[in-house]
Amino acid sequence: MNRCYRISLLTAAMGAALPLYASNVETEAADRSPTELAAVRVQAKQDAAPQTTQSGSFGGGDWKNTPAAVSVLDRALLDSRQVRTLSELAHNDASLGDSYAPVGYYQNIAIRGFALDTATGYRFNGLSIAGEQRLALEHIAQVEVLKGEAGLAAGVMAPGGIINYVGKRPTDVRNLTLATDAEGSRYAAIDVGHWLSPRFGVRFNAAWDDSNSYIEHADGRRNFYALATDWRISERAKLEVDANYQTSAQRSASAYQLLGASALPGEVNREHMLGYQAWQRPVGIDSTNITALHTWDFSPNWQSRVSASHSRTVIDDNVAFAYGCYYAAQCADGSVPGNFFAPNGDYDIYDYRSPDDTRRNQELRAELHGRFSTGNIGHQLTLGMDGFHRTVDKRRNVNEYVGTGNIHDAEVPQFAPSPLQPGPSVRRLDSRQNALFVLDRMDLGADWQWLAGGRFVRLEETARNKRGALERESRLSRFLPQSALIWRANDQLNVYASYVEGIALGQEAPFWTVNDGEFLPAVRSRQTEVGVKFAPSDALALGAALFRTTQPFQYAQPDASDAGYTFGERGQQAHTGLELTARGHVSEHLQLTASASVLQAEARRSGTPAYEGHQLINVPKRRASLHADYALPFVDGLGITGGWRYASANVATADGRVRAPGYSVVDAGLRFQHRLHARPVTWNLSVDNLFNRFYWRDTGSSSGDYYLFPGAPRQARLSVSFAL
């Protein structure tokens, strides 16, 4: 059972923060002295653009010397945009997009047109976490987006890339944030840290969120707690431990589907919840994530790193799910595919319940980093081994038709729920990856570096159906090579070229194909990339990357079978694109986070001509994202913020005949910083979708079916943060 208690957020936050404030005041009073100190000169400096990363197929380190496209979204940007969900996070980079991201449920995104694998695509402090959770951001210092293949970092994964959340480290901080929005939501968060001794520090983050959704009946609650500790065991050894727990409850909003498999729904009310039934319970999601990292410096040139993680999420899935039209009158004769809405907007409503859906990720990694030279060649060597274990336990679900509604219903008709109950829990998946990896960064003179390495991975998986019967056993061993060359043109400019191979699990055949439930073999992907990174100052970073990623094409092939489709593998899908990024201060008062992407994603030699020669589903050819923060020079502490998001037309059918129109969305805001009793106070007002534009933000798929999610209407949020 999900445990998310409705409490007074203001009472909880102030109760936690005021003792800290009082204690600090007493300490200051006790420390006061009439001693006159020497004058101190203070000089302001522009914040530096993010320059270091933890994740990456070519190891962590300096942004400019990493031969891959990496975007870093820092804490200041997350606070300014008041980002709370994964879908909102994706607004800040043109290479990212939604990929089945419902309101009220865990969300997924795509990078470079490839949906992330929820098993391996999301990381916390560089280690895998279960992606089937509502990923919190209160305890995060920065979010790293590695675009493209990351075989060395993640092994078996989707080729789009990975998202790595980097936790805040202990420091002396006492912050309280209160927030609300135009819907009347209540939000409170505290961030408290202190070094208890010269060798041991702690940091505690907590958040209480009582949100009112713009979608009717979709209000939700969330409680979040996180603790980070650093222990400097000795001058050479350090232990970092992070743990967080979150519980949430919110009704999940069903998506729209094409009408008659050929037309976009018209006159959609995006505040209306499709299929709503009064007996529909909220979806409960509880998650726990723990990471630990031990580092040991053998010498100035050699270091060992041993890290471990445990991630567990439990989903109580309860949805009155709007799906298809198998039972609607217009679809009864089979002239309209049943896995879409009817031409007149009718849709079926299902009582779907899947409690105790439990996902566990566990990882153990050991690495050795060292520097040495052989003749005139300098080496930075990384050797490591990695063990990853993932399990999925699910109960036999209830998925029963209860009635039919219409997208234009003012009130959804009410039906009786199914009397059926979920069955016993079954271990549906047991997956183990064991790997060895090596990477050598070689200095070939002052201007050139060559990186070479790879990961040997062995994957063993056992999958069972909902009744416990064996579905498949798979074993594979692969070596995934990678190489890159970096030319240091000058102190500000680097040029690189790289080649990486990866492997991703085969997809499962949808229920409406003749081979329903069959898993296809794993596929090998290949990526080549050339890029330029330019840092004209410490406060500004500019980048450009040209890439091509290919892998075998797996899809539902139209044929003469009884079902009309067979899910199989034929031909190739190729994603070829250009990305441009800019991050940092372009002047004393103006800071930009900007990106643009042109991406061609097509199928080739598939044997189905109608599926070729156009963009793949849910991959706009062009995207752009811009966020600007301008500090007004004539009003101390006052700044204006603005944003612009653009996406071109988005394909919604496999044959490319139906497309969701392109869109532009404008965001705006104000930021004001001042001091209250000598303590900093920061106000943030943000308005997303300022002109209340209607648009389809997502035409993504789940389990082989395609869905349409409208973008949120105008959303105004206000927050205030106090340094206590």
LOTIRO-179139 format. One record per residue (C-alpha): residue in one letter; residue number from 1; x, y, z. Coordinates in steps of 0.02 Angstrom, whole numbers. Layout:
// LOTIRO-179139
[A,NUM,[X,Y,Z]]
...
//
This chain:
// LOTIRO-179139
[M,1,[0,0,0]]
[N,2,[65,172,-46]]
[R,3,[90,284,105]]
[C,4,[83,467,57]]
[Y,5,[11,571,198]]
[R,6,[-72,740,175]]
[I,7,[12,857,300]]
[S,8,[29,1044,323]]
[L,9,[178,1083,213]]
[L,10,[211,1252,290]]
[T,11,[203,1180,466]]
[A,12,[320,1037,423]]
[A,13,[448,1146,335]]
[M,14,[450,1284,466]]
[G,15,[455,1156,607]]
[A,16,[611,1080,530]]
[A,17,[695,1243,486]]
[L,18,[661,1362,633]]
[P,19,[765,1266,762]]
[L,20,[911,1277,643]]
[Y,21,[882,1463,624]]
[A,22,[870,1490,811]]
[S,23,[1027,1389,842]]
[N,24,[1121,1489,713]]
[V,25,[1065,1655,790]]
[E,26,[1123,1599,962]]
[T,27,[1291,1546,893]]
[E,28,[1314,1713,807]]
[A,29,[1271,1807,968]]
[A,30,[1395,1704,1068]]
[D,31,[1531,1733,940]]
[R,32,[1513,1921,931]]
[S,33,[1665,2020,984]]
[P,34,[1712,2203,986]]
[T,35,[1877,2159,900]]
[E,36,[1903,2266,745]]
[L,37,[1956,2163,594]]
[A,38,[2056,2217,445]]
[A,39,[1960,2269,290]]
[V,40,[1925,2132,163]]
[R,41,[1906,2166,-22]]
[V,42,[1769,2063,-106]]
[Q,43,[1762,2048,-294]]
[A,44,[1617,1965,-388]]
[K,45,[1648,1841,-526]]
[Q,46,[1532,1767,-656]]
[D,47,[1478,1590,-622]]
[A,48,[1575,1466,-727]]
[A,49,[1486,1358,-852]]
[P,50,[1479,1175,-799]]
[Q,51,[1645,1097,-847]]
[T,52,[1653,926,-767]]
[T,53,[1547,770,-781]]
[Q,54,[1541,602,-693]]
[S,55,[1459,499,-830]]
[G,56,[1511,457,-1005]]
[S,57,[1571,321,-1118]]
[F,58,[1740,406,-1121]]
[G,59,[1754,428,-934]]
[G,60,[1716,579,-825]]
[G,61,[1814,738,-824]]
[D,62,[1834,903,-913]]
[W,63,[1690,944,-1031]]
[K,64,[1802,1011,-1169]]
[N,65,[1912,856,-1169]]
[T,66,[1767,732,-1174]]
[P,67,[1743,672,-1354]]
[A,68,[1553,658,-1339]]
[A,69,[1404,775,-1331]]
[V,70,[1368,806,-1147]]
[S,71,[1244,932,-1080]]
[V,72,[1248,986,-896]]
[L,73,[1093,1063,-817]]
[D,74,[1148,1141,-653]]
[R,75,[1053,1180,-494]]
[A,76,[1031,1364,-537]]
[L,77,[940,1320,-699]]
[L,78,[829,1190,-614]]
[D,79,[780,1317,-481]]
[S,80,[751,1457,-605]]
[R,81,[638,1349,-713]]
[Q,82,[559,1267,-559]]
[V,83,[582,1096,-640]]
[R,84,[490,956,-547]]
[T,85,[464,816,-675]]
[L,86,[566,722,-804]]
[S,87,[458,792,-945]]
[E,88,[493,970,-886]]
[L,89,[678,928,-878]]
[A,90,[673,879,-1063]]
[H,91,[616,1056,-1108]]
[N,92,[792,1118,-1077]]
[D,93,[884,1025,-1214]]
[A,94,[835,1009,-1397]]
[S,95,[904,832,-1408]]
[L,96,[776,771,-1280]]
[G,97,[591,736,-1302]]
[D,98,[449,647,-1215]]
[S,99,[425,462,-1248]]
[Y,100,[265,409,-1161]]
[A,101,[263,533,-1017]]
[P,102,[88,536,-937]]
[V,103,[38,657,-801]]
[G,104,[26,562,-636]]
[Y,105,[138,416,-686]]
[Y,106,[323,385,-705]]
[Q,107,[387,463,-865]]
[N,108,[512,418,-999]]
[I,109,[605,525,-1124]]
[A,110,[701,500,-1286]]
[I,111,[875,562,-1331]]
[R,112,[919,583,-1515]]
[G,113,[755,497,-1558]]
[F,114,[786,338,-1457]]
[A,115,[677,305,-1304]]
[L,116,[785,270,-1152]]
[D,117,[786,96,-1078]]
[T,118,[710,118,-904]]
[A,119,[820,-24,-841]]
[T,120,[987,57,-883]]
[G,121,[957,232,-952]]
[Y,122,[943,324,-786]]
[R,123,[1085,342,-660]]
[F,124,[1116,418,-490]]
[N,125,[1297,464,-454]]
[G,126,[1347,362,-606]]
[L,127,[1261,201,-551]]
[S,128,[1102,125,-622]]
[I,129,[933,159,-542]]
[A,130,[762,91,-588]]
[G,131,[688,214,-711]]
[E,132,[509,167,-665]]
[Q,133,[497,299,-529]]
[R,134,[453,483,-514]]
[L,135,[631,548,-511]]
[A,136,[651,684,-379]]
[L,137,[766,832,-404]]
[E,138,[777,917,-233]]
[H,139,[939,826,-186]]
[I,140,[1020,848,-356]]
[A,141,[1167,965,-388]]
[Q,142,[1164,943,-577]]
[V,143,[1091,832,-712]]
[E,144,[1209,763,-843]]
[V,145,[1140,714,-1013]]
[L,146,[1257,601,-1112]]
[K,147,[1194,601,-1291]]
[G,148,[1227,447,-1393]]
[E,149,[1306,278,-1365]]
[A,150,[1376,243,-1191]]
[G,151,[1430,62,-1205]]
[L,152,[1577,83,-1087]]
[A,153,[1470,169,-956]]
[A,154,[1312,65,-962]]
[G,155,[1336,-95,-1063]]
[V,156,[1169,-155,-1129]]
[M,157,[1065,2,-1158]]
[A,158,[966,99,-1288]]
[P,159,[1082,196,-1405]]
[G,160,[1008,369,-1368]]
[G,161,[1111,399,-1212]]
[I,162,[1093,408,-1023]]
[I,163,[1034,532,-891]]
[N,164,[1145,545,-737]]
[Y,165,[1084,633,-579]]
[V,166,[1228,699,-472]]
[G,167,[1186,717,-288]]
[K,168,[1224,869,-181]]
[R,169,[1375,850,-67]]
[P,170,[1386,906,115]]
[T,171,[1420,1089,144]]
[D,172,[1364,1223,266]]
[V,173,[1190,1267,202]]
[R,174,[1017,1299,277]]
[N,175,[884,1337,147]]
[L,176,[695,1334,150]]
[T,177,[590,1344,-9]]
[L,178,[402,1372,-15]]
[A,179,[304,1370,-178]]
[T,180,[132,1373,-254]]
[D,181,[53,1389,-426]]
[A,182,[-101,1455,-513]]
[E,183,[-194,1294,-470]]
[G,184,[-165,1318,-283]]
[S,185,[-33,1184,-257]]
[R,186,[72,1185,-98]]
[Y,187,[257,1142,-97]]
[A,188,[393,1152,34]]
[A,189,[573,1093,33]]
[I,190,[721,1106,151]]
[D,191,[906,1088,115]]
[V,192,[1016,1076,270]]
[G,193,[1200,1030,274]]
[H,194,[1345,1042,395]]
[W,195,[1519,973,425]]
[L,196,[1501,895,598]]
[S,197,[1689,878,609]]
[P,198,[1835,912,491]]
[R,199,[1813,735,426]]
[F,200,[1625,701,427]]
[G,201,[1489,800,340]]
[V,202,[1302,774,311]]
[R,203,[1168,850,199]]
[F,204,[982,824,217]]
[N,205,[851,866,87]]
[A,206,[663,845,105]]
[A,207,[511,898,5]]
[W,208,[324,892,32]]
[D,209,[218,919,-122]]
[D,210,[28,934,-121]]
[S,211,[-7,972,-303]]
[N,212,[-165,1025,-391]]
[S,213,[-155,966,-571]]
[Y,214,[-223,1061,-720]]
[I,215,[-307,896,-767]]
[E,216,[-466,865,-670]]
[H,217,[-461,724,-540]]
[A,218,[-270,714,-556]]
[D,219,[-216,803,-397]]
[G,220,[-70,717,-311]]
[R,221,[41,709,-159]]
[R,222,[226,672,-138]]
[N,223,[344,656,12]]
[F,224,[531,648,-17]]
[Y,225,[682,627,99]]
[A,226,[867,616,56]]
[L,227,[1028,605,157]]
[A,228,[1205,624,92]]
[T,229,[1362,594,197]]
[D,230,[1547,617,164]]
[W,231,[1677,534,276]]
[R,232,[1859,580,250]]
[I,233,[1927,421,326]]
[S,234,[2107,477,304]]
[E,235,[2210,591,195]]
[R,236,[2198,459,59]]
[A,237,[2028,377,84]]
[K,238,[1852,445,69]]
[L,239,[1677,368,81]]
[E,240,[1523,450,5]]
[V,241,[1350,378,41]]
[D,242,[1185,442,-28]]
[A,243,[1011,376,13]]
[N,244,[838,440,-33]]
[Y,245,[659,384,-13]]
[Q,246,[502,448,-97]]
[T,247,[318,404,-92]]
[S,248,[188,477,-209]]
[A,249,[5,456,-252]]
[Q,250,[-84,530,-403]]
[R,251,[-213,473,-530]]
[S,252,[-134,440,-699]]
[A,253,[-208,530,-850]]
[S,254,[-237,422,-1004]]
[A,255,[-176,482,-1173]]
[Y,256,[-274,511,-1332]]
[Q,257,[-257,403,-1486]]
[L,258,[-286,434,-1671]]
[L,259,[-467,428,-1727]]
[G,260,[-494,281,-1842]]
[A,261,[-304,261,-1851]]
[S,262,[-298,408,-1971]]
[A,263,[-344,576,-1892]]
[L,264,[-291,682,-1745]]
[P,265,[-427,715,-1616]]
[G,266,[-502,889,-1634]]
[E,267,[-568,1014,-1506]]
[V,268,[-478,926,-1365]]
[N,269,[-501,987,-1187]]
[R,270,[-330,951,-1111]]
[E,271,[-400,979,-936]]
[H,272,[-520,833,-958]]
[M,273,[-471,661,-890]]
[L,274,[-516,526,-1015]]
[G,275,[-604,374,-944]]
[Y,276,[-618,443,-766]]
[Q,277,[-713,329,-648]]
[A,278,[-754,377,-469]]
[W,279,[-685,211,-405]]
[Q,280,[-517,241,-490]]
[R,281,[-380,248,-358]]
[P,282,[-220,350,-374]]
[V,283,[-63,267,-439]]
[G,284,[56,243,-293]]
[I,285,[243,241,-324]]
[D,286,[369,211,-183]]
[S,287,[555,219,-224]]
[T,288,[719,196,-131]]
[N,289,[891,234,-201]]
[I,290,[1058,207,-112]]
[T,291,[1234,233,-179]]
[A,292,[1404,218,-96]]
[L,293,[1575,266,-164]]
[H,294,[1744,228,-83]]
[T,295,[1899,309,-157]]
[W,296,[2079,272,-109]]
[D,297,[2229,371,-171]]
[F,298,[2376,252,-181]]
[S,299,[2485,395,-242]]
[P,300,[2462,560,-333]]
[N,301,[2445,461,-495]]
[W,302,[2343,307,-445]]
[Q,303,[2170,293,-369]]
[S,304,[2045,153,-339]]
[R,305,[1856,179,-341]]
[V,306,[1734,49,-274]]
[S,307,[1550,92,-287]]
[A,308,[1386,3,-256]]
[S,309,[1203,46,-277]]
[H,310,[1030,-20,-235]]
[S,311,[873,47,-316]]
[R,312,[696,-16,-284]]
[T,313,[530,50,-343]]
[V,314,[357,-19,-306]]
[I,315,[211,35,-416]]
[D,316,[30,11,-367]]
[D,317,[-47,34,-538]]
[N,318,[-231,83,-535]]
[V,319,[-300,158,-695]]
[A,320,[-469,179,-778]]
[F,321,[-377,164,-942]]
[A,322,[-441,239,-1104]]
[Y,323,[-385,128,-1246]]
[G,324,[-441,75,-1419]]
[C,325,[-618,43,-1481]]
[Y,326,[-638,-146,-1489]]
[Y,327,[-809,-135,-1405]]
[A,328,[-869,25,-1490]]
[A,329,[-1005,15,-1624]]
[Q,330,[-898,96,-1761]]
[C,331,[-761,-34,-1737]]
[A,332,[-867,-191,-1713]]
[D,333,[-858,-246,-1896]]
[G,334,[-668,-239,-1898]]
[S,335,[-658,-100,-2027]]
[V,336,[-566,11,-1900]]
[P,337,[-413,-56,-1806]]
[G,338,[-466,-90,-1628]]
[N,339,[-306,-22,-1552]]
[F,340,[-354,158,-1597]]
[F,341,[-501,269,-1547]]
[A,342,[-656,258,-1657]]
[P,343,[-681,387,-1797]]
[N,344,[-817,475,-1695]]
[G,345,[-707,484,-1540]]
[D,346,[-774,332,-1446]]
[Y,347,[-649,239,-1339]]
[D,348,[-654,88,-1225]]
[I,349,[-624,102,-1037]]
[Y,350,[-529,-35,-946]]
[D,351,[-514,-70,-761]]
[Y,352,[-326,-96,-750]]
[R,353,[-247,-145,-584]]
[S,354,[-70,-207,-558]]
[P,355,[-18,-187,-375]]
[D,356,[155,-222,-304]]
[D,357,[244,-203,-471]]
[T,358,[422,-209,-402]]
[R,359,[581,-166,-497]]
[R,360,[755,-185,-419]]
[N,361,[923,-130,-488]]
[Q,362,[1084,-176,-398]]
[E,363,[1258,-133,-460]]
[L,364,[1436,-158,-397]]
[R,365,[1583,-78,-486]]
[A,366,[1771,-76,-454]]
[E,367,[1889,39,-549]]
[L,368,[2073,80,-552]]
[H,369,[2130,248,-622]]
[G,370,[2311,289,-655]]
[R,371,[2433,400,-748]]
[F,372,[2600,345,-819]]
[S,373,[2710,369,-972]]
[T,374,[2788,255,-1101]]
[G,375,[2923,354,-1188]]
[N,376,[2847,515,-1252]]
[I,377,[2668,453,-1236]]
[G,378,[2570,494,-1079]]
[H,379,[2431,375,-1024]]
[Q,380,[2275,399,-918]]
[L,381,[2216,222,-890]]
[T,382,[2050,159,-824]]
[L,383,[2024,-26,-784]]
[G,384,[1865,-93,-708]]
[M,385,[1738,-228,-681]]
[D,386,[1551,-209,-659]]
[G,387,[1410,-321,-601]]
[F,388,[1228,-273,-629]]
[H,389,[1073,-368,-571]]
[R,390,[893,-320,-613]]
[T,391,[733,-408,-563]]
[V,392,[550,-373,-602]]
[D,393,[414,-449,-492]]
[K,394,[233,-425,-546]]
[R,395,[64,-493,-497]]
[R,396,[-56,-558,-629]]
[N,397,[-149,-397,-671]]
[V,398,[-331,-357,-697]]
[N,399,[-364,-280,-868]]
[E,400,[-552,-289,-902]]
[Y,401,[-666,-188,-1014]]
[V,402,[-800,-97,-914]]
[G,403,[-882,24,-1038]]
[T,404,[-862,149,-1180]]
[G,405,[-844,338,-1175]]
[N,406,[-815,478,-1300]]
[I,407,[-679,610,-1305]]
[H,408,[-812,747,-1309]]
[D,409,[-909,687,-1156]]
[A,410,[-937,830,-1035]]
[E,411,[-944,699,-897]]
[V,412,[-874,524,-923]]
[P,413,[-1010,390,-903]]
[Q,414,[-987,289,-745]]
[F,415,[-975,99,-749]]
[A,416,[-953,-39,-620]]
[P,417,[-773,-97,-591]]
[S,418,[-721,-274,-633]]
[P,419,[-749,-400,-492]]
[L,420,[-586,-487,-535]]
[Q,421,[-436,-474,-418]]
[P,422,[-249,-476,-457]]
[G,423,[-159,-643,-445]]
[P,424,[-1,-692,-351]]
[S,425,[167,-611,-379]]
[V,426,[284,-691,-507]]
[R,427,[469,-657,-543]]
[R,428,[443,-595,-722]]
[L,429,[623,-550,-760]]
[D,430,[793,-595,-689]]
[S,431,[934,-508,-782]]
[R,432,[1121,-510,-744]]
[Q,433,[1260,-415,-830]]
[N,434,[1443,-445,-791]]
[A,435,[1573,-339,-878]]
[L,436,[1756,-294,-891]]
[F,437,[1806,-126,-965]]
[V,438,[1963,-31,-1008]]
[L,439,[1998,144,-1073]]
[D,440,[2167,223,-1112]]
[R,441,[2182,410,-1146]]
[M,442,[2349,436,-1232]]
[D,443,[2434,605,-1251]]
[L,444,[2518,608,-1422]]
[G,445,[2615,767,-1404]]
[A,446,[2544,933,-1347]]
[D,447,[2398,943,-1469]]
[W,448,[2330,767,-1493]]
[Q,449,[2245,637,-1384]]
[W,450,[2189,463,-1433]]
[L,451,[2062,369,-1327]]
[A,452,[2042,182,-1353]]
[G,453,[1952,49,-1254]]
[G,454,[1796,-55,-1240]]
[R,455,[1682,-158,-1131]]
[F,456,[1662,-346,-1134]]
[V,457,[1488,-386,-1070]]
[R,458,[1400,-551,-1033]]
[L,459,[1211,-544,-1016]]
[E,460,[1103,-683,-943]]
[E,461,[914,-662,-934]]
[T,462,[765,-767,-886]]
[A,463,[589,-704,-922]]
[R,464,[423,-781,-870]]
[N,465,[243,-740,-914]]
[K,466,[112,-681,-789]]
[R,467,[71,-862,-742]]
[G,468,[252,-904,-706]]
[A,469,[284,-1008,-863]]
[L,470,[455,-988,-943]]
[E,471,[449,-869,-1092]]
[R,472,[632,-857,-1138]]
[E,473,[809,-882,-1081]]
[S,474,[945,-784,-1166]]
[R,475,[1133,-781,-1154]]
[L,476,[1248,-668,-1250]]
[S,477,[1427,-607,-1241]]
[R,478,[1488,-456,-1337]]
[F,479,[1639,-343,-1345]]
[L,480,[1589,-161,-1371]]
[P,481,[1737,-61,-1438]]
[Q,482,[1758,126,-1441]]
[S,483,[1889,249,-1498]]
[A,484,[1908,436,-1513]]
[L,485,[2036,564,-1572]]
[I,486,[2048,740,-1499]]
[W,487,[2140,886,-1578]]
[R,488,[2177,1033,-1464]]
[A,489,[2177,1173,-1590]]
[N,490,[2214,1302,-1454]]
[D,491,[2176,1335,-1271]]
[Q,492,[1992,1370,-1310]]
[L,493,[1952,1251,-1454]]
[N,494,[1947,1061,-1465]]
[V,495,[1894,954,-1612]]
[Y,496,[1853,769,-1594]]
[A,497,[1798,615,-1692]]
[S,498,[1733,456,-1609]]
[Y,499,[1667,283,-1646]]
[V,500,[1566,181,-1520]]
[E,501,[1470,17,-1526]]
[G,502,[1329,-34,-1411]]
[I,503,[1198,-167,-1385]]
[A,504,[1014,-154,-1340]]
[L,505,[888,-286,-1294]]
[G,506,[765,-341,-1426]]
[Q,507,[587,-275,-1416]]
[E,508,[431,-374,-1369]]
[A,509,[295,-407,-1497]]
[P,510,[132,-311,-1459]]
[F,511,[-25,-410,-1415]]
[W,512,[-108,-367,-1582]]
[T,513,[28,-455,-1686]]
[V,514,[24,-639,-1731]]
[N,515,[179,-674,-1623]]
[D,516,[111,-583,-1469]]
[G,517,[237,-580,-1325]]
[E,518,[387,-642,-1423]]
[F,519,[552,-557,-1384]]
[L,520,[666,-521,-1531]]
[P,521,[856,-545,-1519]]
[A,522,[968,-408,-1450]]
[V,523,[1030,-283,-1579]]
[R,524,[1201,-205,-1602]]
[S,525,[1208,-18,-1634]]
[R,526,[1349,86,-1706]]
[Q,527,[1384,272,-1690]]
[T,528,[1508,389,-1772]]
[E,529,[1521,569,-1715]]
[V,530,[1626,722,-1749]]
[G,531,[1615,877,-1642]]
[V,532,[1686,1045,-1593]]
[K,533,[1696,1116,-1416]]
[F,534,[1739,1299,-1391]]
[A,535,[1762,1384,-1221]]
[P,536,[1806,1567,-1252]]
[S,537,[1801,1596,-1064]]
[D,538,[1772,1501,-903]]
[A,539,[1593,1564,-904]]
[L,540,[1540,1510,-1080]]
[A,541,[1539,1342,-1170]]
[L,542,[1490,1317,-1353]]
[G,543,[1475,1149,-1441]]
[A,544,[1426,1068,-1605]]
[A,545,[1410,882,-1645]]
[L,546,[1372,789,-1806]]
[F,547,[1325,606,-1781]]
[R,548,[1253,451,-1860]]
[T,549,[1182,304,-1761]]
[T,550,[1118,143,-1841]]
[Q,551,[1039,-17,-1779]]
[P,552,[927,-155,-1852]]
[F,553,[745,-104,-1873]]
[Q,554,[619,-199,-1767]]
[Y,555,[437,-164,-1805]]
[A,556,[263,-236,-1837]]
[Q,557,[268,-290,-2019]]
[P,558,[101,-290,-2115]]
[D,559,[68,-461,-2192]]
[A,560,[-65,-591,-2231]]
[S,561,[-62,-672,-2059]]
[D,562,[-223,-691,-1958]]
[A,563,[-179,-539,-1853]]
[G,564,[-121,-438,-2004]]
[Y,565,[49,-403,-1927]]
[T,566,[204,-500,-1875]]
[F,567,[331,-417,-1762]]
[G,568,[504,-446,-1833]]
[E,569,[673,-374,-1882]]
[R,570,[718,-316,-2056]]
[G,571,[821,-175,-2127]]
[Q,572,[899,-35,-2029]]
[Q,573,[849,124,-1938]]
[A,574,[972,267,-1954]]
[H,575,[974,426,-1851]]
[T,576,[1083,563,-1926]]
[G,577,[1089,732,-1843]]
[L,578,[1172,896,-1802]]
[E,579,[1167,973,-1627]]
[L,580,[1218,1148,-1573]]
[T,581,[1232,1202,-1390]]
[A,582,[1276,1359,-1293]]
[R,583,[1286,1375,-1104]]
[G,584,[1346,1515,-993]]
[H,585,[1366,1704,-986]]
[V,586,[1371,1795,-1152]]
[S,587,[1386,1963,-1063]]
[E,588,[1399,2029,-887]]
[H,589,[1210,2027,-865]]
[L,590,[1147,1895,-990]]
[Q,591,[1156,1707,-964]]
[L,592,[1095,1583,-1095]]
[T,593,[1056,1398,-1103]]
[A,594,[1021,1362,-1286]]
[S,595,[1020,1212,-1401]]
[A,596,[959,1164,-1574]]
[S,597,[945,996,-1660]]
[V,598,[915,936,-1838]]
[L,599,[883,749,-1842]]
[Q,600,[838,634,-1985]]
[A,601,[775,467,-1919]]
[E,602,[720,344,-2054]]
[A,603,[697,159,-2088]]
[R,604,[785,82,-2236]]
[R,605,[771,-85,-2327]]
[S,606,[628,-136,-2212]]
[G,607,[528,-227,-2346]]
[T,608,[380,-110,-2312]]
[P,609,[397,39,-2431]]
[A,610,[261,140,-2343]]
[Y,611,[366,143,-2185]]
[E,612,[519,218,-2272]]
[G,613,[567,389,-2339]]
[H,614,[498,489,-2192]]
[Q,615,[533,522,-2009]]
[L,616,[503,385,-1883]]
[I,617,[362,405,-1758]]
[N,618,[388,535,-1619]]
[V,619,[550,605,-1691]]
[P,620,[530,787,-1748]]
[K,621,[657,834,-1880]]
[R,622,[696,1000,-1796]]
[R,623,[696,1054,-1613]]
[A,624,[759,1208,-1522]]
[S,625,[766,1262,-1341]]
[L,626,[816,1431,-1269]]
[H,627,[818,1495,-1091]]
[A,628,[884,1668,-1052]]
[D,629,[915,1755,-885]]
[Y,630,[949,1942,-891]]
[A,631,[1001,2034,-733]]
[L,632,[933,2212,-747]]
[P,633,[1079,2331,-719]]
[F,634,[970,2470,-649]]
[V,635,[880,2367,-514]]
[D,636,[994,2271,-397]]
[G,637,[941,2088,-382]]
[L,638,[802,2094,-513]]
[G,639,[811,1984,-667]]
[I,640,[694,1934,-806]]
[T,641,[692,1759,-879]]
[G,642,[622,1697,-1042]]
[G,643,[616,1537,-1140]]
[W,644,[566,1470,-1309]]
[R,645,[534,1290,-1359]]
[Y,646,[508,1234,-1538]]
[A,647,[476,1068,-1623]]
[S,648,[432,1035,-1805]]
[A,649,[291,919,-1861]]
[N,650,[293,750,-1774]]
[V,651,[248,588,-1864]]
[A,652,[107,492,-1778]]
[T,653,[85,339,-1892]]
[A,654,[208,211,-1955]]
[D,655,[170,256,-2137]]
[G,656,[199,442,-2104]]
[R,657,[28,496,-2167]]
[V,658,[-26,578,-2004]]
[R,659,[80,708,-1918]]
[A,660,[54,814,-1763]]
[P,661,[84,996,-1811]]
[G,662,[242,1084,-1758]]
[Y,663,[235,1208,-1616]]
[S,664,[321,1354,-1531]]
[V,665,[298,1383,-1345]]
[V,666,[353,1540,-1253]]
[D,667,[396,1544,-1068]]
[A,668,[432,1695,-958]]
[G,669,[476,1739,-780]]
[L,670,[547,1856,-650]]
[R,671,[685,1828,-523]]
[F,672,[716,1942,-375]]
[Q,673,[853,1924,-244]]
[H,674,[865,2031,-88]]
[R,675,[915,2017,95]]
[L,676,[802,2001,245]]
[H,677,[888,2027,413]]
[A,678,[1054,2007,320]]
[R,679,[1001,1839,248]]
[P,680,[974,1804,60]]
[V,681,[797,1782,-5]]
[T,682,[760,1730,-184]]
[W,683,[591,1745,-271]]
[N,684,[554,1653,-433]]
[L,685,[399,1680,-539]]
[S,686,[387,1573,-696]]
[V,687,[249,1561,-825]]
[D,688,[261,1414,-945]]
[N,689,[166,1420,-1110]]
[L,690,[136,1606,-1088]]
[F,691,[15,1618,-1235]]
[N,692,[-80,1460,-1188]]
[R,693,[-37,1372,-1351]]
[F,694,[-117,1203,-1385]]
[Y,695,[6,1073,-1451]]
[W,696,[38,886,-1453]]
[R,697,[199,864,-1353]]
[D,698,[216,675,-1373]]
[T,699,[164,544,-1501]]
[G,700,[264,407,-1415]]
[S,701,[231,223,-1392]]
[S,702,[213,99,-1251]]
[S,703,[203,-90,-1274]]
[G,704,[184,-67,-1461]]
[D,705,[37,55,-1455]]
[Y,706,[46,238,-1501]]
[Y,707,[-24,380,-1396]]
[L,708,[-50,568,-1407]]
[F,709,[-15,681,-1258]]
[P,710,[-66,865,-1266]]
[G,711,[53,993,-1193]]
[A,712,[7,1080,-1031]]
[P,713,[-91,1243,-1039]]
[R,714,[-21,1403,-965]]
[Q,715,[58,1365,-797]]
[A,716,[111,1499,-672]]
[R,717,[222,1454,-524]]
[L,718,[292,1557,-381]]
[S,719,[428,1506,-259]]
[V,720,[526,1592,-122]]
[S,721,[688,1525,-47]]
[F,722,[761,1581,119]]
[A,723,[939,1557,179]]
[L,724,[914,1523,365]]
//
